[in-house]
Amino acid sequence: MRDEGGVLGALLENGARSLNLDLPAGAIKAFELFYELLESRNMAVNLTAITDAVDVARLHFLDSIALLNAVRFKGSRVIDVGSGAGLPGIAIKIAEPSAALTLLDSSGKRTAFLSELIAALGIDAECVNARAEDAARTLLYREKYDFAVSRAVARLNVLCELCLPFIRVGGLFIAMKGVDTADELSEAGNAIENLGAEFRECFDYIIPGTEIHHRAVLIQKTSETPAKYPRRFARIQKAPL
């Protein structure tokens, strides 16, 4: 559904104010262009089930930039694992242009869309078409990032094995989840320890304009991830840590 009357921009301005975030000049126009491209390419690429301008503004864009209240992205290196439609990575980059962003996705169609999107937005970001478990075993990407972020729907123990190998010692994995994460955190305890990390905290927030409570689970890298991780994805699924 097209953004008639600039509703998306108004929602983003008010939402950012509710989050106490000062968006840089041009950010609202960038988000509007992001939405236009998302809306026009979605049928062909199957990027998102959320298409209404109001819902995209709140459930995609504001949900993503709420992470700027959880950690300081300024001047950091960020990898968005399983980026899909570019969320939360491109939204973070729009709101904090100084972040150096890598977008990782296993789908060639999605990375083609991401490449088109960053070119249209005029932002500097790297698109990588690869499986996370393959990219994380290369020297180019292994333990090179301050933050790995993911909105993927996989269980936390699986996400930890896919994402923690990208993060430098001292960096953070930020997993975007609902607020009911107690079972997943307990289940992921062994994975977190074996991968050289520790649970730091949960950052809870309400998406502006909604009553939806979300949570960012912050897991800190404390030592190098053993070379044998990540394993092949079939093995990760069959026998999670």
C-alpha positions as CSV (number, residue, x, y, z in Angstrom):
1,M,0.0,0.0,0.0
2,R,1.5,3.3,-1.0
3,D,2.2,6.1,1.5
4,E,-0.6,8.5,0.7
5,G,-0.1,11.9,2.3
6,G,3.3,11.3,3.8
7,V,2.0,9.3,6.7
8,L,5.2,7.3,7.0
9,G,7.4,10.4,7.4
10,A,5.1,11.9,10.1
11,L,5.1,8.6,12.0
12,L,8.8,8.3,11.9
13,E,9.3,11.9,13.1
14,N,7.0,11.4,16.0
15,G,8.3,7.9,16.8
16,A,11.9,9.1,16.8
17,R,10.9,11.8,19.2
18,S,9.3,9.3,21.4
19,L,12.5,7.3,21.4
20,N,14.5,10.4,22.2
21,L,16.5,10.0,19.0
22,D,17.7,12.9,16.8
23,L,17.6,11.6,13.2
24,P,20.2,13.2,10.9
25,A,19.2,15.5,8.0
26,G,17.7,13.6,5.2
27,A,16.8,10.5,7.2
28,I,13.1,10.8,6.8
29,K,13.4,11.1,3.0
30,A,15.7,8.1,3.0
31,F,13.2,6.1,4.9
32,E,10.4,7.2,2.5
33,L,12.6,6.0,-0.4
34,F,13.3,2.8,1.4
35,Y,9.6,2.2,1.8
36,E,8.9,3.0,-1.9
37,L,11.5,0.4,-3.1
38,L,10.4,-2.2,-0.6
39,E,6.8,-1.8,-1.8
40,S,7.7,-1.9,-5.4
41,R,10.0,-4.9,-5.2
42,N,8.2,-7.0,-2.6
43,M,6.0,-9.0,-4.9
44,A,9.0,-10.2,-7.0
45,V,11.4,-10.8,-4.1
46,N,9.1,-11.7,-1.2
47,L,10.8,-9.3,1.2
48,T,8.1,-8.8,3.9
49,A,4.6,-9.7,4.8
50,I,4.2,-6.2,6.3
51,T,3.3,-3.7,3.5
52,D,1.1,-1.0,4.9
53,A,3.0,2.3,5.3
54,V,1.9,2.7,8.9
55,D,3.0,-0.8,9.8
56,V,6.3,-0.6,7.9
57,A,7.0,2.7,9.7
58,R,6.3,1.2,13.1
59,L,7.0,-2.5,12.9
60,H,10.1,-2.3,10.7
61,F,11.7,1.1,10.8
62,L,11.0,2.3,14.4
63,D,11.5,-1.2,15.8
64,S,15.0,-1.2,14.1
65,I,16.2,2.2,15.2
66,A,15.1,1.6,18.8
67,L,18.3,-0.3,19.0
68,L,20.2,3.0,19.0
69,N,19.0,3.3,22.6
70,A,20.5,-0.1,23.5
71,V,24.1,0.4,22.3
72,R,26.3,3.2,20.8
73,F,26.6,2.5,17.0
74,K,28.6,5.6,16.3
75,G,31.8,4.8,14.3
76,S,31.2,1.0,14.8
77,R,31.5,-1.9,12.4
78,V,28.1,-3.7,12.2
79,I,27.0,-6.9,10.4
80,D,23.3,-7.6,9.9
81,V,23.1,-11.4,9.7
82,G,20.2,-12.6,7.6
83,S,19.4,-9.1,6.6
84,G,16.5,-9.9,4.3
85,A,14.9,-6.6,3.4
86,G,17.7,-4.6,5.0
87,L,16.4,-4.7,8.6
88,P,17.6,-3.7,11.0
89,G,20.9,-2.9,9.3
90,I,19.9,-0.2,6.8
91,A,17.6,1.5,9.2
92,I,20.5,1.7,11.7
93,K,22.7,3.1,9.0
94,I,20.2,5.8,8.0
95,A,19.8,6.8,11.7
96,E,23.6,6.6,12.4
97,P,25.5,7.2,9.1
98,S,28.9,6.8,10.8
99,A,28.4,3.0,11.3
100,A,30.2,0.8,8.8
101,L,27.6,-1.7,7.6
102,T,27.8,-5.2,6.1
103,L,24.5,-6.8,5.0
104,L,24.7,-10.6,4.9
105,D,22.0,-12.8,3.3
106,S,22.0,-16.2,1.6
107,S,19.5,-15.3,-1.1
108,G,20.8,-13.8,-4.3
109,K,17.5,-12.1,-5.0
110,R,17.5,-10.4,-1.6
111,T,21.1,-9.3,-1.9
112,A,20.3,-7.9,-5.3
113,F,17.5,-5.9,-3.8
114,L,19.9,-4.7,-1.0
115,S,22.5,-3.6,-3.5
116,E,19.8,-1.7,-5.4
117,L,18.6,-0.1,-2.2
118,I,21.9,1.1,-0.9
119,A,22.7,2.6,-4.4
120,A,19.3,4.4,-4.4
121,L,19.9,5.7,-0.9
122,G,23.5,6.7,-1.7
123,I,24.8,5.0,1.4
124,D,28.1,3.1,1.8
125,A,27.4,-0.5,2.8
126,E,28.7,-3.9,1.8
127,C,26.3,-6.6,0.5
128,V,27.4,-10.2,0.9
129,N,25.5,-13.1,-0.7
130,A,26.6,-16.1,1.5
131,R,25.4,-18.4,4.2
132,A,26.4,-17.1,7.7
133,E,28.2,-20.3,8.6
134,D,30.4,-20.0,5.5
135,A,31.1,-16.3,5.7
136,A,32.0,-16.6,9.4
137,R,34.8,-19.0,8.6
138,T,36.6,-16.6,6.3
139,L,39.3,-14.2,7.6
140,L,37.6,-11.3,5.8
141,Y,34.6,-11.5,8.2
142,R,35.6,-13.6,11.2
143,E,35.8,-11.6,14.5
144,K,35.9,-8.3,12.6
145,Y,32.8,-6.5,13.9
146,D,31.8,-4.5,16.9
147,F,28.2,-5.6,16.6
148,A,26.2,-8.4,14.9
149,V,22.5,-7.8,14.7
150,S,19.8,-10.2,13.7
151,R,16.0,-10.2,13.5
152,A,15.9,-13.8,12.3
153,V,13.3,-16.1,13.8
154,A,15.6,-18.9,14.7
155,R,16.1,-20.0,18.3
156,L,18.7,-18.0,20.2
157,N,21.1,-21.0,20.6
158,V,21.2,-21.4,16.8
159,L,21.6,-17.6,16.2
160,C,24.5,-17.5,18.6
161,E,26.5,-20.0,16.7
162,L,25.8,-18.2,13.4
163,C,26.4,-14.7,14.7
164,L,29.0,-14.7,17.5
165,P,31.9,-15.8,15.2
166,F,31.7,-12.5,13.4
167,I,32.2,-10.4,16.5
168,R,35.5,-9.2,17.9
169,V,36.3,-9.9,21.6
170,G,34.5,-7.2,23.5
171,G,31.8,-6.7,20.9
172,L,28.1,-7.6,21.2
173,F,25.6,-9.8,19.5
174,I,22.2,-8.1,19.5
175,A,19.3,-10.5,18.9
176,M,15.9,-8.9,18.3
177,K,13.2,-10.9,20.1
178,G,9.9,-10.7,21.8
179,V,9.9,-10.2,25.6
180,D,9.3,-13.8,26.4
181,T,12.9,-15.0,26.1
182,A,13.5,-16.8,29.4
183,D,13.3,-20.2,27.9
184,E,15.5,-19.3,24.9
185,L,18.1,-17.7,27.2
186,S,18.2,-20.8,29.4
187,E,18.4,-23.0,26.3
188,A,21.2,-20.9,24.8
189,G,23.4,-20.9,27.9
190,N,25.7,-23.7,26.8
191,A,26.1,-22.2,23.3
192,I,26.9,-18.8,24.7
193,E,29.7,-20.2,26.9
194,N,31.1,-22.6,24.3
195,L,31.3,-19.8,21.7
196,G,33.3,-17.5,23.9
197,A,30.6,-15.1,25.2
198,E,28.4,-14.2,28.1
199,F,24.9,-12.8,28.5
200,R,25.0,-9.1,29.3
201,E,21.5,-7.8,29.5
202,C,18.1,-7.5,27.9
203,F,17.0,-4.1,26.6
204,D,13.2,-3.8,26.5
205,Y,11.2,-1.2,24.7
206,I,7.8,-0.4,23.3
207,I,7.5,0.4,19.6
208,P,6.2,4.0,19.4
209,G,2.5,4.2,18.4
210,T,1.8,0.6,19.5
211,E,1.5,-1.5,22.6
212,I,4.0,-4.0,21.3
213,H,6.8,-4.8,23.7
214,H,10.1,-6.0,22.1
215,R,13.4,-7.0,23.5
216,A,17.0,-6.8,22.4
217,V,19.1,-9.6,23.9
218,L,22.7,-8.4,24.3
219,I,25.4,-11.1,24.4
220,Q,29.0,-10.0,24.8
221,K,32.0,-11.7,23.3
222,T,34.6,-12.4,26.0
223,S,37.1,-14.6,24.1
224,E,37.8,-15.9,20.6
225,T,35.3,-18.4,19.3
226,P,36.9,-21.8,18.8
227,A,37.9,-22.5,15.2
228,K,35.5,-25.4,14.9
229,Y,32.5,-23.1,15.1
230,P,30.2,-22.4,13.3
231,R,29.5,-25.9,12.1
232,R,27.5,-26.8,9.0
233,F,23.9,-25.5,9.3
234,A,22.5,-29.0,9.1
235,R,24.6,-30.0,12.1
236,I,23.6,-26.8,14.0
237,Q,19.9,-27.6,13.4
238,K,20.3,-31.3,14.3
239,A,22.4,-30.8,17.4
240,P,22.2,-27.3,18.7
241,L,24.9,-26.4,21.3
